[in-house]
Amino acid sequence: MDAVLVNVIPRASVEARALHWWTALTTAHDTDVGPVPAVRFSKRMRTTAGTACNRTHTVRFSTRILHRVGMEAFDVTIAHEVAHIYCDRLHSTRCGHDRRWKSVMQRIGLPSHRCHNYSVERQPRRTNRTARLLSRLRAFLRFPIA
Ligand SMILES: [Zn+2]
């Protein structure tokens, strides 16, 4: 699933930035709330740049948006999601984008607005017709002489 991503932006560089922000949060609050969250990627996320799941201690990022905006611009999103997990752990509750989360972001010197600023292009979903053609093409490539 992450094969495409690995070719363009190494998974390791996203993980390195997650670790960077996690360490910055730990230092800024002088509180260790546990290990750095696991990093996952999604090819499906079109309008959401990232999500954080407290239960699984995982942050997930959109490969589409990451590739479009590039690593440098995406860094704020990595910090944003990692800060959600940190804040929830710190306060032992879901903080959302409340003042506690804003304060956590401010402590590491980052903007605490809720949404990313990437322009999100809504790509049309595959129509049934396109899906049918693709499935026939795949079948043909699997069995070219059938
Ligand atoms: Zn958020």
Backbone and ligand atoms as CSV (ligand in chain L), in Angstrom:
chain,resi,resn,atom,element,x,y,z
A,1,MET,N,N,0.826,-1.204,0.000
A,1,MET,CA,C,0.000,0.000,0.000
A,1,MET,C,C,0.862,1.255,0.000
A,2,ASP,N,N,2.002,1.208,0.686
A,2,ASP,CA,C,2.839,2.390,0.777
A,2,ASP,C,C,3.958,2.387,-0.255
A,3,ALA,N,N,3.882,1.478,-1.205
A,3,ALA,CA,C,4.969,1.327,-2.175
A,3,ALA,C,C,5.222,2.608,-2.954
A,4,VAL,N,N,4.145,3.273,-3.373
A,4,VAL,CA,C,4.280,4.505,-4.154
A,4,VAL,C,C,4.945,5.585,-3.317
A,5,LEU,N,N,4.504,5.702,-2.086
A,5,LEU,CA,C,5.030,6.723,-1.191
A,5,LEU,C,C,6.531,6.546,-0.996
A,6,VAL,N,N,6.952,5.312,-0.816
A,6,VAL,CA,C,8.357,5.031,-0.547
A,6,VAL,C,C,9.233,5.538,-1.689
A,7,ASN,N,N,8.704,5.490,-2.916
A,7,ASN,CA,C,9.475,5.951,-4.065
A,7,ASN,C,C,9.665,7.460,-4.092
A,8,VAL,N,N,8.706,8.194,-3.546
A,8,VAL,CA,C,8.755,9.642,-3.673
A,8,VAL,C,C,9.244,10.296,-2.386
A,9,ILE,N,N,8.567,10.012,-1.293
A,9,ILE,CA,C,8.960,10.565,-0.012
A,9,ILE,C,C,9.145,9.386,0.939
A,10,PRO,N,N,10.365,9.158,1.398
A,10,PRO,CA,C,10.581,7.992,2.249
A,10,PRO,C,C,9.707,8.042,3.506
A,11,ARG,N,N,9.103,6.910,3.811
A,11,ARG,CA,C,8.323,6.764,5.030
A,11,ARG,C,C,9.140,7.235,6.231
A,12,ALA,N,N,10.446,6.958,6.172
A,12,ALA,CA,C,11.323,7.283,7.295
A,12,ALA,C,C,11.361,8.787,7.571
A,13,SER,N,N,11.217,9.624,6.523
A,13,SER,CA,C,11.301,11.061,6.773
A,13,SER,C,C,10.046,11.563,7.496
A,14,VAL,N,N,8.895,10.955,7.212
A,14,VAL,CA,C,7.677,11.328,7.935
A,14,VAL,C,C,7.782,10.852,9.382
A,15,GLU,N,N,8.280,9.641,9.560
A,15,GLU,CA,C,8.459,9.109,10.914
A,15,GLU,C,C,9.460,9.949,11.709
A,16,ALA,N,N,10.493,10.410,11.019
A,16,ALA,CA,C,11.503,11.234,11.690
A,16,ALA,C,C,10.894,12.551,12.177
A,17,ARG,N,N,10.008,13.140,11.347
A,17,ARG,CA,C,9.369,14.402,11.757
A,17,ARG,C,C,8.383,14.162,12.897
A,18,ALA,N,N,7.683,13.027,12.863
A,18,ALA,CA,C,6.763,12.687,13.963
A,18,ALA,C,C,7.552,12.573,15.268
A,19,LEU,N,N,8.691,11.919,15.184
A,19,LEU,CA,C,9.545,11.765,16.374
A,19,LEU,C,C,10.072,13.131,16.832
A,20,HIS,N,N,10.452,13.965,15.859
A,20,HIS,CA,C,10.932,15.307,16.186
A,20,HIS,C,C,9.889,16.082,16.997
A,21,TRP,N,N,8.647,16.098,16.508
A,21,TRP,CA,C,7.596,16.865,17.186
A,21,TRP,C,C,7.230,16.237,18.526
A,22,TRP,N,N,7.231,14.924,18.572
A,22,TRP,CA,C,6.917,14.221,19.833
A,22,TRP,C,C,7.957,14.574,20.904
A,23,THR,N,N,9.219,14.600,20.497
A,23,THR,CA,C,10.304,14.948,21.413
A,23,THR,C,C,10.180,16.416,21.841
A,24,ALA,N,N,9.836,17.281,20.882
A,24,ALA,CA,C,9.662,18.707,21.186
A,24,ALA,C,C,8.532,18.905,22.207
A,25,LEU,N,N,7.440,18.156,22.031
A,25,LEU,CA,C,6.298,18.261,22.954
A,25,LEU,C,C,6.678,17.769,24.343
A,26,THR,N,N,7.379,16.649,24.376
A,26,THR,CA,C,7.814,16.063,25.650
A,26,THR,C,C,8.725,17.033,26.398
A,27,THR,N,N,9.656,17.658,25.658
A,27,THR,CA,C,10.592,18.603,26.261
A,27,THR,C,C,9.868,19.870,26.724
A,28,ALA,N,N,8.998,20.403,25.855
A,28,ALA,CA,C,8.310,21.664,26.170
A,28,ALA,C,C,7.414,21.534,27.404
A,29,HIS,N,N,6.837,20.348,27.603
A,29,HIS,CA,C,5.946,20.153,28.752
A,29,HIS,C,C,6.645,19.444,29.908
A,30,ASP,N,N,7.871,19.025,29.646
A,30,ASP,CA,C,8.644,18.285,30.644
A,30,ASP,C,C,7.842,17.096,31.191
A,31,THR,N,N,7.080,16.479,30.283
A,31,THR,CA,C,6.250,15.339,30.680
A,31,THR,C,C,6.295,14.257,29.613
A,32,ASP,N,N,6.724,13.079,30.025
A,32,ASP,CA,C,6.774,11.937,29.116
A,32,ASP,C,C,5.444,11.193,29.206
A,33,VAL,N,N,4.708,11.174,28.106
A,33,VAL,CA,C,3.395,10.513,28.130
A,33,VAL,C,C,3.426,9.175,27.400
A,34,GLY,N,N,4.601,8.724,26.985
A,34,GLY,CA,C,4.705,7.420,26.321
A,34,GLY,C,C,5.479,7.514,25.022
A,35,PRO,N,N,5.518,6.395,24.287
A,35,PRO,CA,C,6.310,6.347,23.051
A,35,PRO,C,C,5.670,7.156,21.917
A,36,VAL,N,N,6.481,7.505,20.943
A,36,VAL,CA,C,5.997,8.244,19.777
A,36,VAL,C,C,4.900,7.422,19.075
A,37,PRO,N,N,3.834,8.065,18.611
A,37,PRO,CA,C,2.755,7.322,17.936
A,37,PRO,C,C,3.244,6.629,16.657
A,38,ALA,N,N,2.591,5.547,16.300
A,38,ALA,CA,C,2.889,4.857,15.047
A,38,ALA,C,C,2.405,5.710,13.879
A,39,VAL,N,N,3.125,5.669,12.767
A,39,VAL,CA,C,2.770,6.456,11.581
A,39,VAL,C,C,2.224,5.533,10.503
A,40,ARG,N,N,1.053,5.874,9.973
A,40,ARG,CA,C,0.463,5.110,8.879
A,40,ARG,C,C,0.114,6.066,7.746
A,41,PHE,N,N,-0.142,5.496,6.574
A,41,PHE,CA,C,-0.494,6.319,5.412
A,41,PHE,C,C,-1.778,5.811,4.779
A,42,SER,N,N,-2.496,6.740,4.169
A,42,SER,CA,C,-3.713,6.359,3.479
A,42,SER,C,C,-3.728,6.957,2.080
A,43,LYS,N,N,-4.042,6.124,1.118
A,43,LYS,CA,C,-4.148,6.616,-0.261
A,43,LYS,C,C,-5.554,7.130,-0.544
A,44,ARG,N,N,-6.475,6.815,0.370
A,44,ARG,CA,C,-7.875,7.173,0.137
A,44,ARG,C,C,-8.225,8.579,0.586
A,45,MET,N,N,-7.542,9.083,1.603
A,45,MET,CA,C,-7.891,10.393,2.153
A,45,MET,C,C,-7.648,11.478,1.098
A,46,ARG,N,N,-8.740,12.160,0.700
A,46,ARG,CA,C,-8.644,13.160,-0.362
A,46,ARG,C,C,-8.689,14.577,0.178
A,47,THR,N,N,-9.471,14.782,1.227
A,47,THR,CA,C,-9.647,16.146,1.736
A,47,THR,C,C,-9.088,16.305,3.145
A,48,THR,N,N,-8.857,15.194,3.831
A,48,THR,CA,C,-8.281,15.244,5.169
A,48,THR,C,C,-6.794,14.952,5.057
A,49,ALA,N,N,-5.964,15.871,5.562
A,49,ALA,CA,C,-4.514,15.695,5.440
A,49,ALA,C,C,-3.992,14.675,6.437
A,50,GLY,N,N,-4.605,14.645,7.624
A,50,GLY,CA,C,-4.130,13.712,8.637
A,50,GLY,C,C,-5.199,13.436,9.677
A,51,THR,N,N,-5.043,12.318,10.388
A,51,THR,CA,C,-5.936,11.989,11.501
A,51,THR,C,C,-5.084,11.426,12.639
A,52,ALA,N,N,-5.651,11.494,13.833
A,52,ALA,CA,C,-4.971,10.926,14.999
A,52,ALA,C,C,-5.939,10.005,15.711
A,53,CYS,N,N,-5.487,8.809,16.060
A,53,CYS,CA,C,-6.330,7.877,16.803
A,53,CYS,C,C,-5.663,7.547,18.127
A,54,ASN,N,N,-6.333,8.016,19.170
A,54,ASN,CA,C,-5.805,7.844,20.506
A,54,ASN,C,C,-5.801,6.382,20.949
A,55,ARG,N,N,-6.857,5.686,20.596
A,55,ARG,CA,C,-7.026,4.287,21.023
A,55,ARG,C,C,-5.883,3.416,20.513
A,56,THR,N,N,-5.534,3.605,19.218
A,56,THR,CA,C,-4.466,2.789,18.628
A,56,THR,C,C,-3.098,3.491,18.686
A,57,HIS,N,N,-3.095,4.721,19.223
A,57,HIS,CA,C,-1.862,5.495,19.354
A,57,HIS,C,C,-1.185,5.630,17.973
A,58,THR,N,N,-2.008,6.046,17.002
A,58,THR,CA,C,-1.562,6.084,15.610
A,58,THR,C,C,-1.932,7.409,14.953
A,59,VAL,N,N,-1.017,7.931,14.153
A,59,VAL,CA,C,-1.341,9.065,13.294
A,59,VAL,C,C,-1.340,8.561,11.860
A,60,ARG,N,N,-2.261,9.094,11.046
A,60,ARG,CA,C,-2.401,8.620,9.677
A,60,ARG,C,C,-2.401,9.813,8.729
A,61,PHE,N,N,-1.681,9.684,7.635
A,61,PHE,CA,C,-1.543,10.822,6.727
A,61,PHE,C,C,-1.963,10.473,5.307
A,62,SER,N,N,-2.500,11.490,4.636
A,62,SER,CA,C,-2.927,11.336,3.252
A,62,SER,C,C,-1.721,11.395,2.319
A,63,THR,N,N,-1.480,10.305,1.595
A,63,THR,CA,C,-0.348,10.308,0.659
A,63,THR,C,C,-0.621,11.275,-0.496
A,64,ARG,N,N,-1.900,11.396,-0.878
A,64,ARG,CA,C,-2.244,12.309,-1.975
A,64,ARG,C,C,-1.826,13.735,-1.650
A,65,ILE,N,N,-2.250,14.201,-0.466
A,65,ILE,CA,C,-1.965,15.591,-0.091
A,65,ILE,C,C,-0.469,15.762,0.190
A,66,LEU,N,N,0.119,14.772,0.847
A,66,LEU,CA,C,1.562,14.825,1.126
A,66,LEU,C,C,2.378,14.986,-0.152
A,67,HIS,N,N,2.035,14.215,-1.179
A,67,HIS,CA,C,2.778,14.306,-2.433
A,67,HIS,C,C,2.547,15.630,-3.136
A,68,ARG,N,N,1.324,16.133,-3.003
A,68,ARG,CA,C,0.998,17.368,-3.715
A,68,ARG,C,C,1.697,18.572,-3.092
A,69,VAL,N,N,1.685,18.646,-1.742
A,69,VAL,CA,C,2.235,19.848,-1.117
A,69,VAL,C,C,3.719,19.721,-0.785
A,70,GLY,N,N,4.210,18.477,-0.675
A,70,GLY,CA,C,5.621,18.275,-0.356
A,70,GLY,C,C,5.874,18.230,1.142
A,71,MET,N,N,7.012,17.709,1.482
A,71,MET,CA,C,7.361,17.420,2.865
A,71,MET,C,C,7.407,18.666,3.743
A,72,GLU,N,N,7.951,19.750,3.192
A,72,GLU,CA,C,8.147,20.954,4.002
A,72,GLU,C,C,6.810,21.545,4.454
A,73,ALA,N,N,5.884,21.677,3.507
A,73,ALA,CA,C,4.574,22.241,3.824
A,73,ALA,C,C,3.760,21.287,4.697
A,74,PHE,N,N,4.023,20.017,4.544
A,74,PHE,CA,C,3.230,19.009,5.252
A,74,PHE,C,C,3.634,18.892,6.720
A,75,ASP,N,N,4.774,19.441,7.054
A,75,ASP,CA,C,5.322,19.266,8.406
A,75,ASP,C,C,4.365,19.743,9.499
A,76,VAL,N,N,3.632,20.825,9.226
A,76,VAL,CA,C,2.684,21.349,10.223
A,76,VAL,C,C,1.587,20.320,10.505
A,77,THR,N,N,1.195,19.595,9.467
A,77,THR,CA,C,0.170,18.555,9.640
A,77,THR,C,C,0.692,17.431,10.538
A,78,ILE,N,N,1.939,17.073,10.341
A,78,ILE,CA,C,2.536,16.020,11.179
A,78,ILE,C,C,2.517,16.477,12.645
A,79,ALA,N,N,2.926,17.723,12.878
A,79,ALA,CA,C,2.920,18.266,14.242
A,79,ALA,C,C,1.495,18.331,14.793
A,80,HIS,N,N,0.549,18.752,13.960
A,80,HIS,CA,C,-0.853,18.893,14.354
A,80,HIS,C,C,-1.408,17.564,14.890
A,81,GLU,N,N,-1.185,16.495,14.138
A,81,GLU,CA,C,-1.746,15.196,14.529
A,81,GLU,C,C,-1.021,14.610,15.736
A,82,VAL,N,N,0.288,14.738,15.737
A,82,VAL,CA,C,1.073,14.235,16.863
A,82,VAL,C,C,0.674,14.986,18.150
A,83,ALA,N,N,0.399,16.284,18.009
A,83,ALA,CA,C,-0.005,17.096,19.160
A,83,ALA,C,C,-1.365,16.657,19.715
A,84,HIS,N,N,-2.252,16.163,18.845
A,84,HIS,CA,C,-3.543,15.625,19.317
A,84,HIS,C,C,-3.304,14.462,20.283
A,85,ILE,N,N,-2.452,13.535,19.854
A,85,ILE,CA,C,-2.190,12.345,20.679
A,85,ILE,C,C,-1.514,12.765,21.990
A,86,TYR,N,N,-0.546,13.669,21.853
A,86,TYR,CA,C,0.182,14.106,23.052
A,86,TYR,C,C,-0.768,14.769,24.054
A,87,CYS,N,N,-1.596,15.679,23.539
A,87,CYS,CA,C,-2.512,16.444,24.382
A,87,CYS,C,C,-3.528,15.527,25.078
A,88,ASP,N,N,-4.080,14.584,24.326
A,88,ASP,CA,C,-5.067,13.659,24.894
A,88,ASP,C,C,-4.442,12.814,26.006
A,89,ARG,N,N,-3.197,12.408,25.781
A,89,ARG,CA,C,-2.494,11.613,26.799
A,89,ARG,C,C,-2.179,12.459,28.029
A,90,LEU,N,N,-1.754,13.678,27.741
A,90,LEU,CA,C,-1.374,14.583,28.832
A,90,LEU,C,C,-2.556,14.851,29.758
A,91,HIS,N,N,-3.754,14.993,29.165
A,91,HIS,CA,C,-4.937,15.340,29.958
A,91,HIS,C,C,-5.853,14.141,30.200
A,92,SER,N,N,-5.437,12.984,29.718
A,92,SER,CA,C,-6.214,11.745,29.871
A,92,SER,C,C,-7.659,11.874,29.396
A,93,THR,N,N,-7.834,12.655,28.358
A,93,THR,CA,C,-9.170,12.796,27.776
A,93,THR,C,C,-9.032,13.329,26.357
A,94,ARG,N,N,-10.088,13.219,25.577
A,94,ARG,CA,C,-10.046,13.758,24.219
A,94,ARG,C,C,-10.202,15.262,24.255
A,95,CYS,N,N,-9.220,15.959,23.757
A,95,CYS,CA,C,-9.231,17.425,23.844
A,95,CYS,C,C,-9.718,18.088,22.550
A,96,GLY,N,N,-9.732,17.351,21.460
A,96,GLY,CA,C,-10.146,17.962,20.185
A,96,GLY,C,C,-9.261,19.155,19.865
A,97,HIS,N,N,-9.891,20.255,19.440
A,97,HIS,CA,C,-9.127,21.473,19.159
A,97,HIS,C,C,-9.389,22.525,20.234
A,98,ASP,N,N,-9.586,22.086,21.438
A,98,ASP,CA,C,-9.931,23.023,22.515
A,98,ASP,C,C,-8.712,23.829,22.975
A,99,ARG,N,N,-8.868,24.607,24.026
A,99,ARG,CA,C,-7.774,25.499,24.455
A,99,ARG,C,C,-6.560,24.723,24.953
A,100,ARG,N,N,-6.775,23.507,25.462
A,100,ARG,CA,C,-5.639,22.705,25.925
A,100,ARG,C,C,-4.757,22.308,24.748
A,101,TRP,N,N,-5.438,21.883,23.643
A,101,TRP,CA,C,-4.681,21.520,22.441
A,101,TRP,C,C,-3.980,22.740,21.851
A,102,LYS,N,N,-4.680,23.876,21.852
A,102,LYS,CA,C,-4.085,25.121,21.331
A,102,LYS,C,C,-2.843,25.491,22.140
A,103,SER,N,N,-2.945,25.318,23.432
A,103,SER,CA,C,-1.815,25.632,24.303
A,103,SER,C,C,-0.624,24.710,24.020
A,104,VAL,N,N,-0.920,23.438,23.762
A,104,VAL,CA,C,0.129,22.467,23.429
A,104,VAL,C,C,0.838,22.882,22.133
A,105,MET,N,N,0.055,23.306,21.139
A,105,MET,CA,C,0.633,23.747,19.864
A,105,MET,C,C,1.489,25.001,20.066
A,106,GLN,N,N,0.976,25.928,20.865
A,106,GLN,CA,C,1.711,27.179,21.088
A,106,GLN,C,C,3.046,26.935,21.793
A,107,ARG,N,N,3.065,25.958,22.666
A,107,ARG,CA,C,4.305,25.633,23.391
A,107,ARG,C,C,5.424,25.179,22.471
A,108,ILE,N,N,5.058,24.584,21.319
A,108,ILE,CA,C,6.121,24.199,20.384
A,108,ILE,C,C,6.196,25.199,19.224
A,109,GLY,N,N,5.570,26.353,19.442
A,109,GLY,CA,C,5.707,27.461,18.501
A,109,GLY,C,C,4.992,27.278,17.188
A,110,LEU,N,N,3.851,26.570,17.235
A,110,LEU,CA,C,3.135,26.323,15.990
A,110,LEU,C,C,1.744,26.927,15.987
A,111,PRO,N,N,1.254,27.261,14.789
A,111,PRO,CA,C,-0.101,27.824,14.698
A,111,PRO,C,C,-1.131,26.819,15.195
A,112,SER,N,N,-2.137,27.318,15.888
A,112,SER,CA,C,-3.108,26.399,16.482
A,112,SER,C,C,-4.481,26.529,15.838
A,113,HIS,N,N,-4.463,26.775,14.528
A,113,HIS,CA,C,-5.777,26.752,13.883
A,113,HIS,C,C,-6.112,25.328,13.498
A,114,ARG,N,N,-7.362,25.131,13.346
A,114,ARG,CA,C,-7.918,23.797,13.264
A,114,ARG,C,C,-7.626,23.060,11.971
A,115,CYS,N,N,-7.685,23.771,10.853
A,115,CYS,CA,C,-7.604,23.084,9.571
A,115,CYS,C,C,-6.315,23.423,8.832
A,116,HIS,N,N,-5.953,22.561,7.922
A,116,HIS,CA,C,-4.802,22.837,7.081
A,116,HIS,C,C,-5.174,23.848,6.009
A,117,ASN,N,N,-4.166,24.473,5.425
A,117,ASN,CA,C,-4.416,25.509,4.419
A,117,ASN,C,C,-4.224,25.016,3.000
A,118,TYR,N,N,-4.026,23.726,2.843
A,118,TYR,CA,C,-3.807,23.224,1.488
A,118,TYR,C,C,-5.098,23.369,0.690
A,119,SER,N,N,-4.937,23.817,-0.531
A,119,SER,CA,C,-6.127,23.838,-1.372
A,119,SER,C,C,-6.421,22.394,-1.741
A,120,VAL,N,N,-7.628,22.009,-1.510
A,120,VAL,CA,C,-7.969,20.611,-1.751
A,120,VAL,C,C,-8.787,20.513,-3.023
A,121,GLU,N,N,-8.215,19.811,-3.975
A,121,GLU,CA,C,-8.934,19.628,-5.232
A,121,GLU,C,C,-9.822,18.408,-5.078
A,122,ARG,N,N,-11.064,18.619,-5.310
A,122,ARG,CA,C,-11.979,17.481,-5.254
A,122,ARG,C,C,-11.909,16.762,-6.581
A,123,GLN,N,N,-11.348,15.573,-6.533
A,123,GLN,CA,C,-11.277,14.817,-7.780
A,123,GLN,C,C,-12.566,14.019,-7.916
A,124,PRO,N,N,-13.076,13.936,-9.136
A,124,PRO,CA,C,-14.293,13.161,-9.299
A,124,PRO,C,C,-14.031,11.700,-8.977
A,125,ARG,N,N,-14.948,11.088,-8.291
A,125,ARG,CA,C,-14.801,9.661,-8.022
A,125,ARG,C,C,-14.962,8.901,-9.320
A,126,ARG,N,N,-14.431,7.704,-9.336
A,126,ARG,CA,C,-14.568,6.871,-10.521
A,126,ARG,C,C,-16.027,6.565,-10.793
A,127,THR,N,N,-16.399,6.749,-12.005
A,127,THR,CA,C,-17.776,6.396,-12.354
A,127,THR,C,C,-17.862,4.883,-12.491
A,128,ASN,N,N,-19.054,4.363,-12.509
A,128,ASN,CA,C,-19.239,2.924,-12.701
A,128,ASN,C,C,-18.638,2.459,-14.015
A,129,ARG,N,N,-18.793,3.335,-15.025
A,129,ARG,CA,C,-18.302,2.971,-16.344
A,129,ARG,C,C,-16.782,2.837,-16.315
A,130,THR,N,N,-16.116,3.791,-15.699
A,130,THR,CA,C,-14.656,3.733,-15.585
A,130,THR,C,C,-14.251,2.503,-14.788
A,131,ALA,N,N,-14.963,2.234,-13.704
A,131,ALA,CA,C,-14.644,1.077,-12.869
A,131,ALA,C,C,-14.765,-0.212,-13.675
A,132,ARG,N,N,-15.815,-0.291,-14.509
A,132,ARG,CA,C,-16.033,-1.491,-15.331
A,132,ARG,C,C,-14.904,-1.675,-16.333
A,133,LEU,N,N,-14.528,-0.582,-16.986
A,133,LEU,CA,C,-13.437,-0.633,-17.969
A,133,LEU,C,C,-12.133,-1.057,-17.308
A,134,LEU,N,N,-11.879,-0.498,-16.120
A,134,LEU,CA,C,-10.649,-0.840,-15.407
A,134,LEU,C,C,-10.626,-2.308,-15.028
A,135,SER,N,N,-11.767,-2.803,-14.580
A,135,SER,CA,C,-11.813,-4.200,-14.165
A,135,SER,C,C,-11.608,-5.119,-15.362
A,136,ARG,N,N,-12.142,-4.723,-16.545
A,136,ARG,CA,C,-11.923,-5.526,-17.754
A,136,ARG,C,C,-10.458,-5.482,-18.180
A,137,LEU,N,N,-9.867,-4.304,-18.043
A,137,LEU,CA,C,-8.452,-4.155,-18.400
A,137,LEU,C,C,-7.571,-5.026,-17.490
A,138,ARG,N,N,-7.913,-4.993,-16.189
A,138,ARG,CA,C,-7.139,-5.818,-15.247
A,138,ARG,C,C,-7.282,-7.292,-15.578
A,139,ALA,N,N,-8.484,-7.720,-15.884
A,139,ALA,CA,C,-8.723,-9.121,-16.222
A,139,ALA,C,C,-7.929,-9.491,-17.482
A,140,PHE,N,N,-7.904,-8.547,-18.439
A,140,PHE,CA,C,-7.180,-8.800,-19.684
A,140,PHE,C,C,-5.676,-8.944,-19.416
A,141,LEU,N,N,-5.166,-8.074,-18.538
A,141,LEU,CA,C,-3.730,-8.124,-18.259
A,141,LEU,C,C,-3.348,-9.400,-17.504
A,142,ARG,N,N,-4.297,-9.887,-16.732
A,142,ARG,CA,C,-4.046,-11.141,-16.000
A,142,ARG,C,C,-4.059,-12.339,-16.945
A,143,PHE,N,N,-5.015,-12.310,-17.904
A,143,PHE,CA,C,-5.147,-13.433,-18.850
A,143,PHE,C,C,-5.195,-12.881,-20.261
A,144,PRO,N,N,-4.063,-12.464,-20.810
A,144,PRO,CA,C,-4.053,-11.735,-22.082
A,144,PRO,C,C,-4.636,-12.520,-23.262
A,145,ILE,N,N,-4.588,-13.823,-23.233
A,145,ILE,CA,C,-5.079,-14.537,-24.401
A,145,ILE,C,C,-6.481,-15.096,-24.194
A,146,ALA,N,N,-7.030,-14.940,-23.035
A,146,ALA,CA,C,-8.360,-15.497,-22.784
A,146,ALA,C,C,-9.424,-14.700,-23.528
L,1,ZN,ZN,ZN,-7.023,18.399,14.376
